[in-house]
Every structure is written in structure tokens, then in C-alpha cells.
Amino acid sequence: GELAGTVSLVVYAIGEGGATLVAAYGVARTVAGMGVGLLFTGVGDRVRRDRLLRLVTGLRALLLAFAALLAAQGGPSVGVIALAAASSAFAGTYRPLQAAMLPWLVRTPAELTTSNVASAMMENAGALIGPVLAGALVALADAPMAIALAAGSLGLATLAVRRLALPAQRKAVDDHRAHVLREVAEGIAVSVRLAPPGGIAILIGAQAVVRGALTVLIAVLAVDVLALGDAAVGWLTAALGVGGLIGGLVAASVVHVTRLGRSFVVGVFLWGLPLTVLALVPTPAVAYVALVVVGIGNAVEDVGAFTLIARLAG
């Protein structure tokens, strides 16, 4: 749902306002995501996480459905982008919720690593299927139909977790604002402490900058630089998913408890190198291969990073 929505919204935005509107969509969802992150920090230990997951996923589906309806009726593009950005803003809650739920499921460090590999494989399978379906709908119908597909996927995700149940956690009684500020301060302190002088946090931040830039760059690459058409936004994004599936298999065999740091660094390196080659040789073949390699690096980096952070913070 997330990747299908991103592809369809990027195609819609580039058709309505070019690269500028695509960038505005990326900025809007990032800024909104920061606000949601602060809100999540304040309520995350006050609401049962299984209920919070259902609420967030259902709200995302509803917002994206409204965006699809508004786009289909020819409504203002600003409204469509605002609704879509509001939906995407909640995507950042999945990782923290997953990290909070895993302790109820795993018993050993090896199981934690294995669960992160399995999660990465499932995520990258969706990263392949979602953009392919969105690209096909863009080619056969239009962007609003692809947005509706993404909303439907998130609706199915909401149904999939309807029976998920976790034990209730202790209710917080302290001041809400003080709680949020304390949690943010503690999070920064832990990030810096994990790999002095904050190296892991710096690399994760740099990778996040590149990930955000790709939202705009893939659209410009497909439509303007390579002239492959709107549907190619989906095909190029799907290449990331192909690489992610390959990377998941690689991670399952090489990412072990004693190799987390090296795997993380190799994954970050595989994000940068292929994009550098693509900048020097911007051809369709190089673009697809480069994005497959980026997908491999993303899977290896994610498994190493999220497992490493959980191990060190624990």
C-alpha cells in the first residue's frame, strides 16, 4: 500500500505540477511525519500497541481513499497531495510499533535477527508488487485508480491485524509534554551513545536523505531524463523491490549476530555506489541495475541497523 501509493502520487504530482509538486509532496509527508512522530512518542505507551497499529493503518487507508476520490473528480491537486501526505505521515509509526512488539515474540538474539530478516523479505515483496500494480494501473487506467489500489491495500492490512492482541502496558501518569520532551531527549542520547560519536545515527540519517530524494529523482529520471513514460515510475520503483528480495536472501545468509556492524556499513555503501554510477551513465539499463543494487543494499542495511540498535539499546 505504501509503495503503490507513493508511485501513484508521484505520477499524479508530476502530471499536475511537474517535479516541483513531487518535491512538495515529499516535503509535506516528511514534515507531517515529524509531527506524527512527536505525537506517537506521547501516546505510544498510553495506548495498547495493537490498537494503535489498527487505528493508524485504518486512518491511512481512509485518508488515501479520500485522496483517490478527490483526484478522480478533478479536485484541487493541493488537496490531493495534502490528504496523501497526511496518510504517508503515519508510515513512520510501523517500525517503532514493530520494534515494541518483537520482545513479545522473540527469545534470543538469533531470533531477533531472523525476525528482522523475515520482516525485510515481506516488506521488499510488497515493495516489488505494489509499484508493479500501480505502474500497470497508471498505464491501463490513470493515477487516481492507482491511488485507490493503494488505499485498498492498506484497508486489507487493517483487516489482517484485526485479531492481533498484546498484553496491556503500564499506564503513564506523568505530564504529557514533559513525557514527550524526555523521550525525545533520551532517544537522542541513546543514538549518540550507540556508536560514539554517533556514527550509526549519522549514516542512518544520510541514507534517509537519499531515500527521500529518490522519491523525486525516480520520477524525473523516468519521465524527463530517460523519457520512459509515467508507468516507468512504477517499474523503476519495483526494481528496488527486486533488489530487496535478493538482499533479504543475502541478509539471511550473511547477517549474523557478530556481523551486524559490517553488514550495516556494506548496506549503506550499496546505497551510494550505484547511484553515483547512474549519475555518470544515465541510461535505462544502468538505471534498473542501479536500483536493484540499491534495493539489495537497503535490505542488508535495514536488517543490520535495526537488529544492531535493538541489541545495543537493550
C-alpha positions as CSV (number, residue, x, y, z in Angstrom):
1,G,0.0,0.0,0.0
2,E,2.8,2.5,0.9
3,L,4.8,1.9,-2.3
4,A,1.8,1.7,-4.6
5,G,0.6,4.9,-3.1
6,T,4.0,6.6,-3.5
7,V,4.2,5.6,-7.1
8,S,0.7,6.7,-8.0
9,L,1.0,10.0,-6.1
10,V,4.4,10.8,-7.8
11,V,2.8,10.1,-11.2
12,Y,-0.2,12.3,-10.3
13,A,2.0,15.1,-9.0
14,I,4.4,15.2,-11.9
15,G,1.3,15.3,-14.3
16,E,-0.3,18.1,-12.3
17,G,2.7,20.3,-11.4
18,G,6.0,18.6,-12.5
19,A,9.0,18.0,-10.3
20,T,8.1,20.9,-8.1
21,L,4.8,19.3,-7.0
22,V,6.6,16.0,-6.5
23,A,9.1,17.7,-4.2
24,A,6.2,19.4,-2.4
25,Y,4.6,16.0,-1.8
26,G,7.9,14.6,-0.4
27,V,8.4,17.6,1.9
28,A,4.8,17.7,3.1
29,R,4.8,14.0,4.1
30,T,8.2,14.3,5.8
31,V,7.1,17.4,7.8
32,A,3.8,15.8,8.7
33,G,5.7,12.6,9.7
34,M,7.8,14.6,12.1
35,G,4.6,15.8,13.8
36,V,3.2,12.4,13.9
37,G,6.4,11.1,15.4
38,L,6.2,13.5,18.3
39,L,2.5,12.6,18.8
40,F,3.4,9.0,18.7
41,T,6.1,9.5,21.3
42,G,3.5,11.0,23.6
43,V,0.8,8.4,23.3
44,G,2.8,5.3,22.4
45,D,2.9,4.0,26.0
46,R,-0.6,5.1,26.8
47,V,-2.5,3.1,24.1
48,R,-2.1,-0.6,23.6
49,R,0.2,-1.0,20.6
50,D,-2.1,-3.5,18.8
51,R,-4.9,-1.0,18.9
52,L,-2.6,1.8,17.8
53,L,-1.5,-0.2,14.8
54,R,-5.1,-0.9,13.7
55,L,-6.0,2.8,14.2
56,V,-3.0,4.1,12.2
57,T,-3.4,1.6,9.4
58,G,-7.2,2.2,9.1
59,L,-6.7,6.0,9.2
60,R,-4.1,5.8,6.4
61,A,-6.5,3.8,4.2
62,L,-9.3,6.3,4.8
63,L,-7.1,9.3,4.0
64,L,-5.8,7.7,0.8
65,A,-9.3,6.8,-0.3
66,F,-10.4,10.4,0.1
67,A,-7.3,11.5,-2.0
68,A,-8.2,9.0,-4.7
69,L,-11.8,10.2,-4.8
70,L,-10.7,13.9,-4.9
71,A,-8.2,13.2,-7.7
72,A,-10.8,11.2,-9.7
73,Q,-13.2,14.1,-9.5
74,G,-10.6,16.6,-10.8
75,G,-10.3,18.3,-7.4
76,P,-7.5,20.7,-6.5
77,S,-4.1,19.0,-6.6
78,V,-3.1,20.7,-3.3
79,G,-6.0,18.9,-1.6
80,V,-5.0,15.5,-3.1
81,I,-1.4,16.0,-2.1
82,A,-2.3,17.1,1.4
83,L,-4.5,14.0,2.0
84,A,-1.8,11.7,0.6
85,A,0.9,13.4,2.7
86,A,-1.2,13.0,5.8
87,S,-1.6,9.3,5.1
88,S,2.1,8.8,4.4
89,A,3.0,10.7,7.6
90,F,1.8,7.7,9.6
91,A,4.1,5.3,7.7
92,G,6.9,6.1,10.2
93,T,5.0,4.6,13.0
94,Y,5.3,1.0,11.7
95,R,8.9,0.5,12.6
96,P,8.6,1.7,16.3
97,L,5.5,-0.4,16.7
98,Q,7.2,-3.5,15.3
99,A,10.2,-2.9,17.5
100,A,7.9,-2.6,20.5
101,M,6.1,-5.8,19.6
102,L,9.0,-8.1,18.8
103,P,10.1,-8.6,22.5
104,W,6.8,-10.4,23.0
105,L,7.7,-12.8,20.2
106,V,11.4,-13.5,20.3
107,R,13.5,-15.1,23.0
108,T,17.1,-15.0,21.7
109,P,19.4,-12.5,19.8
110,A,19.4,-15.0,16.9
111,E,15.6,-15.0,16.8
112,L,15.6,-11.2,16.8
113,T,17.9,-11.2,13.7
114,T,15.8,-13.9,12.0
115,S,12.6,-12.0,12.6
116,N,14.1,-8.8,11.1
117,V,15.2,-10.8,8.0
118,A,11.7,-12.2,7.6
119,S,10.2,-8.7,8.0
120,A,12.6,-7.3,5.5
121,M,11.7,-10.0,3.0
122,M,7.9,-9.4,3.4
123,E,8.5,-5.6,3.1
124,N,10.5,-5.9,0.0
125,A,8.0,-8.3,-1.6
126,G,5.4,-5.6,-1.1
127,A,8.0,-3.1,-2.5
128,L,8.0,-5.1,-5.7
129,I,4.3,-6.0,-6.0
130,G,2.9,-2.5,-5.1
131,P,4.9,-0.5,-7.7
132,V,4.2,-3.1,-10.4
133,L,0.5,-3.0,-9.8
134,A,0.5,0.8,-9.6
135,G,2.5,1.1,-12.8
136,A,0.2,-1.3,-14.6
137,L,-2.9,0.7,-13.5
138,V,-1.3,4.0,-14.5
139,A,-0.6,2.5,-17.9
140,L,-4.0,1.0,-18.3
141,A,-6.2,3.5,-16.5
142,D,-5.0,6.6,-14.6
143,A,-3.2,7.7,-11.4
144,P,-6.4,8.1,-9.3
145,M,-7.2,4.4,-9.9
146,A,-3.7,3.5,-8.7
147,I,-4.2,5.6,-5.6
148,A,-7.4,3.8,-4.9
149,L,-5.5,0.5,-5.2
150,A,-3.1,1.7,-2.6
151,A,-6.0,2.6,-0.3
152,G,-7.5,-0.8,-0.8
153,S,-4.2,-2.5,0.1
154,L,-4.0,-0.5,3.4
155,G,-7.6,-1.5,4.1
156,L,-6.7,-5.1,3.7
157,A,-3.7,-4.6,6.0
158,T,-6.1,-3.2,8.6
159,L,-8.2,-6.3,8.4
160,A,-5.1,-8.5,8.6
161,V,-4.2,-7.2,12.1
162,R,-7.7,-7.1,13.5
163,R,-7.1,-10.1,15.8
164,L,-3.6,-9.1,17.0
165,A,-3.6,-8.8,20.8
166,L,-0.8,-7.8,23.2
167,P,-0.8,-7.5,26.9
168,A,-1.8,-4.1,28.2
169,Q,1.2,-2.0,29.3
170,R,1.5,0.1,32.4
171,K,-0.4,3.4,32.1
172,A,1.7,6.6,32.3
173,V,0.7,9.2,34.8
174,D,3.3,11.9,34.2
175,D,2.7,15.2,32.4
176,H,2.2,14.7,28.6
177,R,4.5,17.5,27.5
178,A,7.3,16.6,29.9
179,H,7.0,13.0,28.8
180,V,7.4,13.8,25.1
181,L,10.4,16.0,25.7
182,R,12.0,13.5,28.0
183,E,11.5,10.7,25.5
184,V,13.0,12.8,22.6
185,A,16.0,13.7,24.8
186,E,16.5,10.1,25.8
187,G,16.2,8.9,22.2
188,I,18.9,11.4,21.1
189,A,21.2,10.4,24.0
190,V,20.8,6.7,23.2
191,S,21.5,7.3,19.5
192,V,24.7,9.1,20.3
193,R,25.8,6.5,22.8
194,L,25.3,3.6,20.5
195,A,28.3,4.3,18.3
196,P,30.4,7.2,19.5
197,P,30.5,9.8,18.2
198,G,27.1,9.0,16.8
199,G,28.3,7.3,13.6
200,I,25.4,4.9,13.2
201,A,22.9,7.8,13.6
202,I,24.8,9.9,11.0
203,L,24.8,7.1,8.5
204,I,21.2,6.3,9.0
205,G,20.4,10.0,8.6
206,A,22.4,10.2,5.4
207,Q,20.6,7.1,4.0
208,A,17.2,8.6,4.9
209,V,18.1,11.8,3.0
210,V,18.9,9.7,-0.1
211,R,15.7,7.7,0.3
212,G,13.7,10.9,0.4
213,A,15.5,12.3,-2.6
214,L,14.7,9.2,-4.6
215,T,11.0,10.0,-4.4
216,V,11.6,13.0,-6.7
217,L,14.6,11.6,-8.6
218,I,12.9,8.4,-9.8
219,A,10.0,10.4,-11.3
220,V,12.3,12.9,-13.0
221,L,14.5,10.1,-14.3
222,A,11.6,8.1,-15.7
223,V,9.7,10.9,-17.3
224,D,12.3,13.6,-18.2
225,V,15.8,12.1,-18.4
226,L,15.1,8.7,-19.8
227,A,11.7,9.5,-21.4
228,L,10.2,6.1,-20.4
229,G,6.7,7.4,-19.6
230,D,4.7,7.7,-16.4
231,A,4.3,3.9,-15.9
232,A,8.1,3.6,-15.7
233,V,8.0,5.3,-12.3
234,G,6.4,2.1,-11.1
235,W,8.8,-0.2,-12.9
236,L,11.9,1.7,-11.6
237,T,10.5,1.6,-8.1
238,A,9.7,-2.1,-8.4
239,A,13.4,-2.6,-9.2
240,L,14.1,-1.6,-5.6
241,G,11.7,-4.3,-4.5
242,V,13.5,-6.9,-6.7
243,G,16.8,-5.9,-5.1
244,G,15.2,-6.0,-1.7
245,L,14.1,-9.6,-2.2
246,I,17.7,-10.5,-3.3
247,G,19.1,-8.6,-0.4
248,G,16.8,-10.4,2.0
249,L,18.2,-13.7,0.9
250,V,21.7,-12.3,1.2
251,A,21.0,-11.0,4.6
252,A,19.6,-14.3,5.8
253,S,22.9,-16.0,5.0
254,V,25.5,-13.4,5.9
255,V,23.9,-11.2,8.6
256,H,24.7,-12.9,11.9
257,V,24.8,-11.6,15.5
258,T,28.5,-11.0,15.2
259,R,28.4,-9.2,11.8
260,L,25.8,-6.6,12.3
261,G,28.1,-3.6,12.1
262,R,29.8,-4.8,8.9
263,S,26.5,-5.6,7.3
264,F,25.2,-2.2,8.1
265,V,28.2,-0.4,6.6
266,V,28.1,-2.6,3.5
267,G,24.4,-1.8,3.0
268,V,25.0,1.9,3.2
269,F,27.8,1.6,0.7
270,L,25.5,-0.2,-1.7
271,W,23.1,2.7,-1.5
272,G,25.7,5.2,-2.6
273,L,27.9,3.5,-5.2
274,P,25.2,2.5,-7.8
275,L,23.6,6.0,-7.7
276,T,27.0,7.5,-8.4
277,V,27.3,5.3,-11.4
278,L,23.8,6.2,-12.6
279,A,24.6,9.9,-12.3
280,L,27.6,9.3,-14.7
281,V,25.8,6.9,-17.1
282,P,22.1,7.8,-17.1
283,T,20.7,5.0,-19.4
284,P,17.6,2.8,-18.8
285,A,19.7,-0.4,-18.3
286,V,22.0,1.3,-15.8
287,A,19.0,2.8,-14.0
288,Y,17.3,-0.6,-13.5
289,V,20.5,-2.3,-12.4
290,A,21.5,0.5,-10.1
291,L,18.1,0.5,-8.4
292,V,18.3,-3.3,-8.0
293,V,21.6,-2.9,-6.2
294,V,20.2,-0.1,-4.1
295,G,17.4,-2.5,-3.1
296,I,20.0,-5.1,-2.1
297,G,21.8,-2.6,0.0
298,N,18.6,-1.4,1.6
299,A,17.7,-4.9,2.8
300,V,21.2,-5.7,4.2
301,E,21.4,-2.2,5.8
302,D,17.9,-2.5,7.4
303,V,18.5,-5.9,8.9
304,G,21.9,-4.9,10.3
305,A,20.8,-1.5,11.6
306,F,17.5,-2.4,13.3
307,T,19.0,-5.5,14.8
308,L,22.1,-3.6,15.9
309,I,20.1,-0.8,17.5
310,A,17.8,-3.2,19.4
311,R,20.8,-5.2,20.6
312,L,22.9,-2.2,21.8
313,A,19.9,-0.3,23.3
314,G,18.8,-3.5,25.1
